[in-house]
Amino acid sequence: MKFRMGVALLSVAGLLISAYLWMFKHGYIGTLACGSGGCETVQLSPYSSFLGVDVALIGFLGYVVFLVVSLASVQPAWLERPGPSRLLLLLSAGGLLFAGYLTGLELFVIHAICRWCAASAVIVLLIFVLAVLDHRRFARR
Amino acid sequence: MAGTSALNRFYLLLLVLAVGGGGVLYWQTRGRGPSIPANVVVTVADTAGFSGYYLGDSAAPVLITEYADYECPACQTFDVVQFPDVRRQLIETGKVRWRYRDFPLSIHPYSRVAAHSAACANDQSHYWEQHTRLYQGQGQWAREADPTGTFREYGKQIGLDLAAYDACMKSAKYAGRIQASYDEGLKVGVASTPTFLIAGRLYEGVQNSDELKKLVDSLAAADAASR
């Protein structure tokens, strides 16, 4: 249960970060607290949207899905079922690939690092690790 | 029973995180000062007789158009670090005529207000003084909840008639002009700030004054050779 709870808590943190980035991009907040100075460069680049949708919004929706699945998975009826574990593993693997693609763009194409985006990528990585650990729980049986 | 207790603690932690984080986000959005509307319908009157803010000899062989945003840190770097040299080496020597166009980015909540403040200073023939003060003070006002007081203070320092300035700011009469400037930037292909339009070509990012001088000299030489 603790792994799934961890996923839910990380999802809320990710939700807040992606909401912050989305609000920044649309002018709802002033200067972004970004020590590296790369946040504006990344947010202004053509890569800040994917297939016409803001990357921050994609992240936000992704974290909503993680949160819903993880909250459902800690309910007594689902706690000992492997289904939610497989789903979380699948979703987090997809999220990790997308986060890796975005981090690659920052490093090798845009040549700027947005710390908030990096924090989001770390959260996705941690969610993936927790999903793997949760999945192993059932694989051992 | 122990499971229920752990679940309750988990929900409480989740709630604290969500409410705390949501509160921080809300705090970031509140207290924003007055803004100049974006995406207004541009009328003929907005652009009649106005095509930008100019510096330099109208007969200069090279025209450089700068598309910039008062709240953009890179634009500030250019204006504070490079532009004084550009002004001295290229504009004051008659080699270049400089044209400044507003390109307020949506990510910057105060860039239109700043542009409007400079437009109001232009009414009193103090555009470039206000322009320079806005860029010099960007690090301060960009972090304020309402920077309009700071803009007004700059106006006071450069000798503006504050009653006229206040009336101009309140009217937001240059919102259409700023929008027209932004639309022009989009039309010529500007995607980031600062961007410079020189002899039909766009140069993105902070330009070094020495590189600009080389470019202007080569353009002037080519122009002279073709005559």
Chai-1 contact restraints between the chains, C-beta under 6 A:
chainA,res_idxA,chainB,res_idxB,connection_type,confidence,min_distance_angstrom,max_distance_angstrom,comment,restraint_id
A,M5,B,F10,contact,1.0,0.0,6.0,A-B,restraint_1
A,V12,B,L17,contact,1.0,0.0,6.0,A-B,restraint_2
A,V12,B,A18,contact,1.0,0.0,6.0,A-B,restraint_3
A,L16,B,G21,contact,1.0,0.0,6.0,A-B,restraint_4
A,K25,B,I107,contact,1.0,0.0,6.0,A-B,restraint_5
A,G27,B,S106,contact,1.0,0.0,6.0,A-B,restraint_6
A,G27,B,I107,contact,1.0,0.0,6.0,A-B,restraint_7
A,G27,B,P109,contact,1.0,0.0,6.0,A-B,restraint_8
A,Y28,B,T29,contact,1.0,0.0,6.0,A-B,restraint_9
A,I29,B,Q28,contact,1.0,0.0,6.0,A-B,restraint_10
A,I29,B,T29,contact,1.0,0.0,6.0,A-B,restraint_11
A,G30,B,P109,contact,1.0,0.0,6.0,A-B,restraint_12
A,T31,B,A142,contact,1.0,0.0,6.0,A-B,restraint_13
A,T31,B,R143,contact,1.0,0.0,6.0,A-B,restraint_14
A,Q43,B,I107,contact,1.0,0.0,6.0,A-B,restraint_15
A,L44,B,S192,contact,1.0,0.0,6.0,A-B,restraint_16
